[in-house]
Amino acid sequence: MKPTMIFHHPYPVSPEGESGSSVRPFKMIKAFESIGYEVELVAGYGLERKKAIKTIKRAVKLGKKYDFIYSESSTMPTLLTEANHYPTFPFLDFGFFRWAKRNLIPLGLFYRDIYWLFPMYANDVSWYKRAISIPLYKYDWMIYRCLLDHLFLPSIKMKEALPTAWINKGISALPPGCDSGLEDGIRIHSTSNNLKLFYVGGVTPPGYNLRPLFQTADSLKGVHLTLCCREQEWKAIREYDCFTDKGNVSIIHVNGSELHAYYETVDIFTMLREPHEYLDFAMPVKVFESIAHGIPILTLSGTEAARFIMQEDIGWVVDTVDEARRLLLHLLEYREEIAIKKERVCKVRKDHTWEARAKTAARTLMKIKDEFCNENSISGGI
């Protein structure tokens, strides 16, 4: 008989998300299924979640056992995740969490990010929307502190930026993962005379200031940069116009499976961005997407992603644009060094799959379940 878990996400889950926040829940569901769990889903909009919760509670009354609940938070406050963003179901999700606590079902949650705590949130969101959202983000956090048994973070560095201290409860890193089904056909040796760089992600300053990336690639003979971002973001800014008419930069707007064809032809994934406090603890999904495709990564120092890349030896970490340019000129002449890094990426990939992340989460929450069982048996025997 399969072990059974509950996967909670207060928003619809889509297999073809355009951002890391929408990709991750789908990947984690499939990963839990892949490692052998029967997954009961509490996701979608409120009516869907309400129906699923009712079914689960009925099953528990009839004797069904669930090993744990794993939840993925939304980028929005939980109470605003309806399509119209009205708090139509104010007690649904957290009432379910309280029910789980009463029934000794371990509850772990992946806390996605704390963008709302940073000044750039005020630049992106109007004051009247912030007047509603920020108190509700704080309400989420208050509930998490009361009800969660374990908090998962993109990186343990994020612990330093949490709204308040996380005391006397479990906390650990559970970064994004990569797909395990891309083993075949990974190109170790380049087939192009040019050195092909690739970037996928945000382009809007100050959070995503890519001037170091463009300055690195600017007029560098033998280097071509392909940048992929949302079309509406690119149209809204003119920060990089002076760099994009040089002939060695291509701008594309694709997502999901359409990206595979580009990953198959590039040499290096680049994350050369201006430092920002928000990025210090971030672990972008695109880092692990690159790992899945066997692509080494070039980044500036000072971020959690850079520390991870150095630790795993899956790319290059530089301190300045000048250092990045010198490195690329060196790699143009000694392409075998890229091949060595690619081989290293392929070697460590198995440790960073979505299945590996699901196993880590399951081990953590099953340990809590065992503790609950032991405490219950001791109290029952007194």
C-alpha positions in Angstrom: 0.0 0.0 0.0 1.4 3.4 -1.0 2.2 6.0 1.6 -0.2 8.9 1.4 0.4 12.6 1.7 -1.5 15.9 1.2 -0.2 18.6 -1.1 -1.6 22.0 -0.4 -1.3 25.1 -2.6 -3.8 28.0 -2.4 -3.8 28.6 -6.1 -4.3 26.6 -9.3 -1.3 24.4 -10.3 -0.2 24.6 -13.9 2.3 22.3 -15.8 3.4 25.2 -18.0 4.2 28.1 -15.7 6.0 31.2 -16.9 7.9 31.8 -13.6 9.6 29.8 -10.9 6.7 30.4 -8.5 4.3 28.6 -10.9 6.7 25.9 -12.0 7.6 24.7 -8.6 4.3 23.4 -7.2 3.7 21.2 -10.3 7.2 19.8 -10.2 7.0 19.0 -6.5 3.7 17.2 -6.9 5.1 15.0 -9.7 8.3 14.4 -7.7 6.3 13.2 -4.7 4.4 10.8 -7.0 7.6 9.7 -8.6 9.2 8.7 -5.2 6.1 6.5 -4.4 3.6 8.7 -2.6 -0.1 8.8 -3.3 -0.8 12.6 -3.4 -4.1 14.0 -2.3 -4.3 17.5 -3.8 -5.7 20.6 -2.0 -5.1 23.2 -4.7 -6.9 25.5 -7.1 -9.4 28.3 -6.2 -11.4 28.3 -3.0 -14.3 26.1 -4.1 -11.9 23.4 -5.3 -9.9 23.5 -2.1 -13.0 23.4 0.0 -14.3 20.3 -1.8 -10.9 18.5 -1.5 -10.6 19.4 2.3 -14.1 18.0 2.9 -13.2 14.8 1.2 -10.0 14.4 3.2 -11.7 15.1 6.5 -14.4 12.5 5.7 -11.7 10.0 4.8 -9.9 10.6 8.1 -13.1 10.0 10.0 -13.4 6.7 8.2 -9.9 5.7 9.4 -7.6 6.8 6.5 -4.1 7.9 7.6 -2.0 10.6 6.0 1.7 10.8 6.6 2.0 14.5 6.4 0.9 17.7 4.7 3.4 19.6 2.5 2.3 23.1 1.5 3.7 25.5 -1.1 2.8 29.1 -0.3 1.7 31.6 -2.9 3.4 34.8 -4.0 0.2 36.5 -2.9 -1.3 36.5 0.6 -3.3 33.3 1.1 -6.5 35.2 1.6 -6.1 37.0 -1.8 -5.5 34.0 -4.1 -9.0 34.0 -5.6 -9.3 35.0 -9.2 -10.9 38.3 -8.1 -8.4 38.7 -5.2 -11.2 39.1 -2.7 -10.9 37.2 0.6 -13.9 35.0 -0.1 -12.6 32.0 1.9 -11.0 33.7 5.0 -11.0 30.6 7.2 -10.6 27.8 4.7 -6.8 27.1 4.5 -5.8 28.0 8.0 -8.8 26.2 9.4 -7.5 23.1 7.5 -4.0 23.7 9.1 -5.6 23.8 12.6 -7.5 20.6 11.8 -4.2 18.9 10.8 -2.6 20.0 14.1 -5.5 18.6 16.1 -5.2 15.3 14.2 -1.4 15.1 14.6 -0.7 15.3 10.9 2.8 16.9 10.4 2.6 20.2 8.5 5.5 21.6 6.5 5.4 24.7 4.3 7.7 26.1 1.7 7.8 29.9 2.2 8.4 31.2 -1.2 9.8 34.6 -0.7 9.5 37.9 1.3 9.5 40.4 -1.6 6.8 42.3 0.3 9.3 43.3 3.0 11.7 45.0 0.6 11.5 48.7 -0.6 11.1 47.7 -4.3 7.7 46.2 -3.4 6.5 49.8 -2.7 7.8 50.8 -6.1 5.9 48.0 -7.9 2.6 48.1 -5.9 0.3 51.0 -5.3 -0.1 52.3 -1.7 -3.8 51.2 -1.5 -3.0 47.7 -2.6 -0.1 47.6 -0.1 -2.5 48.7 2.6 -4.4 45.5 2.1 -1.6 43.0 1.1 1.0 43.8 3.7 -1.3 43.2 6.8 -2.4 39.9 5.1 1.2 38.9 4.5 1.9 39.5 8.2 -1.3 37.5 9.0 0.1 34.6 6.9 3.4 34.7 8.9 1.6 34.8 12.2 -0.4 31.7 11.3 2.7 29.9 10.1 4.6 30.6 13.3 1.6 29.1 15.3 0.7 26.1 13.2 3.7 24.9 11.1 5.9 22.0 12.3 8.6 22.8 9.8 9.5 25.7 7.6 11.3 25.1 4.3 13.1 28.0 2.6 14.8 28.5 -0.8 18.1 28.9 1.1 19.0 29.0 4.8 20.4 32.5 4.2 16.8 33.7 3.9 16.3 32.9 7.6 18.2 36.2 8.3 15.5 38.2 6.4 12.4 36.6 7.9 9.8 39.0 9.3 10.4 37.7 12.8 12.6 35.1 14.4 11.7 31.4 13.8 12.1 30.0 17.3 11.9 26.4 18.6 10.7 24.9 15.4 12.3 23.1 12.4 13.7 25.1 9.5 15.8 24.1 6.6 16.6 24.9 3.0 14.7 23.3 0.2 15.9 25.0 -3.0 14.4 24.4 -6.4 15.2 21.2 -8.3 15.9 20.2 -11.8 14.3 17.6 -14.1 15.9 14.2 -14.2 14.7 13.2 -17.7 17.2 15.2 -19.7 20.1 12.8 -19.5 20.3 12.0 -23.1 21.7 14.2 -25.8 23.5 16.7 -23.6 26.2 18.4 -25.6 29.5 18.3 -23.8 31.7 19.9 -26.5 30.7 23.1 -28.3 29.9 23.0 -32.0 30.2 26.7 -32.6 33.1 29.1 -33.0 31.3 31.7 -31.0 30.9 31.5 -27.2 27.2 31.4 -26.6 25.8 33.0 -23.4 22.2 32.6 -22.2 20.1 34.5 -19.6 16.5 33.8 -18.6 14.7 35.9 -16.1 13.7 39.4 -15.0 15.1 42.5 -16.6 13.6 45.3 -14.6 15.8 47.4 -12.2 16.5 47.8 -9.4 15.8 44.1 -8.5 17.1 42.9 -11.9 19.7 45.3 -13.2 21.5 43.6 -16.0 23.9 46.3 -16.9 26.9 44.1 -15.8 25.7 41.4 -18.2 25.4 43.7 -21.2 28.7 45.4 -20.3 30.4 42.0 -20.2 29.1 41.0 -23.6 29.3 44.5 -25.2 31.4 44.3 -28.4 33.3 41.2 -27.1 34.4 39.5 -30.3 33.4 35.9 -30.5 30.7 36.1 -27.8 27.0 36.1 -28.4 24.3 36.7 -25.7 20.8 35.5 -26.0 18.5 37.0 -23.4 15.0 35.6 -22.7 12.4 37.6 -20.7 8.7 38.5 -20.6 7.8 40.6 -23.6 5.9 43.2 -21.7 8.8 43.7 -19.3 11.2 44.3 -22.2 8.8 46.8 -23.9 8.4 48.7 -20.6 12.1 49.6 -20.2 14.8 51.4 -22.2 17.7 50.7 -19.8 19.7 48.6 -22.2 19.0 50.1 -25.6 22.6 51.2 -26.0 23.8 47.6 -25.7 21.3 45.8 -27.9 22.1 47.2 -31.3 25.7 45.8 -31.5 24.8 42.6 -33.3 26.0 40.1 -30.7 22.8 40.3 -28.5 19.5 38.6 -29.3 16.3 39.2 -27.3 13.7 36.4 -27.2 10.4 35.9 -25.4 9.6 32.2 -24.8 8.9 30.0 -21.8 8.3 26.5 -20.7 9.3 23.7 -23.1 10.2 26.3 -25.8 13.3 27.0 -23.8 14.8 23.5 -24.3 15.9 24.3 -27.9 17.9 27.3 -26.7 19.6 25.4 -23.8 20.7 22.8 -26.3 22.8 25.3 -28.2 24.4 27.5 -25.5 27.7 27.2 -23.7 27.2 29.2 -20.5 24.2 30.4 -18.5 24.9 33.9 -17.1 23.6 35.7 -14.0 25.6 38.9 -14.1 23.4 41.4 -12.3 23.9 44.4 -10.0 24.0 43.4 -6.3 20.7 43.7 -4.5 19.8 42.7 -1.0 16.7 40.7 -2.2 19.0 38.6 -4.4 21.4 37.7 -1.7 19.3 34.8 -0.5 17.5 33.9 -3.7 17.9 30.6 -5.4 16.5 31.0 -8.9 14.7 28.1 -10.6 16.7 28.9 -13.8 19.9 27.9 -12.0 18.6 24.4 -11.7 17.1 24.4 -15.2 20.6 25.1 -16.4 21.9 22.2 -14.3 19.2 19.9 -15.9 20.6 20.8 -19.3 24.2 20.4 -18.3 25.1 24.1 -18.7 27.7 25.7 -16.4 26.9 29.1 -14.9 28.8 32.4 -14.8 27.7 34.8 -12.0 28.9 37.7 -9.9 29.9 37.0 -6.3 27.9 38.0 -3.2 24.7 36.0 -3.6 23.4 32.7 -2.3 23.4 31.4 -5.9 27.1 32.3 -6.3 27.9 30.5 -3.0 26.0 27.4 -4.3 27.8 27.5 -7.7 31.2 27.7 -6.0 30.3 24.9 -3.5 29.2 22.6 -6.3 32.0 23.7 -8.7 29.5 24.0 -11.6 30.6 27.3 -13.1 32.6 30.5 -12.5 32.1 33.3 -9.9 33.7 36.6 -10.6 33.8 39.9 -8.7 33.7 42.5 -11.6 32.7 43.0 -15.2 36.3 43.3 -16.2 37.0 39.9 -14.6 34.1 38.4 -16.4 35.3 39.7 -19.8 38.8 38.4 -19.2 37.4 35.0 -18.2 35.3 34.8 -21.4 38.3 35.7 -23.6 40.2 33.0 -21.8 37.4 30.4 -22.4 37.3 31.4 -26.1 40.8 30.1 -26.4 40.6 27.2 -24.0 37.2 25.7 -24.7 38.1 22.4 -23.0 37.6 24.2 -19.7 33.9 24.6 -20.5 33.7 20.9 -21.3 35.2 20.1 -17.9 32.6 22.2 -16.2 29.8 20.6 -18.2 30.9 17.2 -17.1 30.9 18.4 -13.5 27.3 19.8 -13.9 26.2 16.4 -15.3 27.8 14.6 -12.4 26.2 16.6 -9.6 22.8 16.9 -11.3 21.3 13.7 -9.6 21.7 15.4 -6.2 19.5 18.3 -7.2 16.5 16.8 -9.0 12.9 17.5 -8.0 12.8 13.9 -6.7 15.8 14.6 -4.5 13.9 17.6 -3.0 10.7 15.6 -2.5 12.7 12.9 -0.7 14.3 15.6 1.6 10.9 17.1 2.5 9.4 13.6 3.1 12.3 12.5 5.4 11.9 15.7 7.4 8.2 15.4 7.8 8.2 11.7 8.5 10.7 12.3 11.3 8.2 14.7 12.8 5.4 12.1 12.4 7.6 9.5 14.3 8.0 12.1 17.1 4.3 12.6 17.2 3.7 8.9 17.4 6.3 8.4 20.2 4.8 11.3 22.2 1.3 10.0 21.8 2.3 6.5 22.9 4.1 7.8 26.0 1.2 10.0 27.0 -1.3 7.1 26.3 0.7 4.8 28.5 0.8 7.1 31.6 
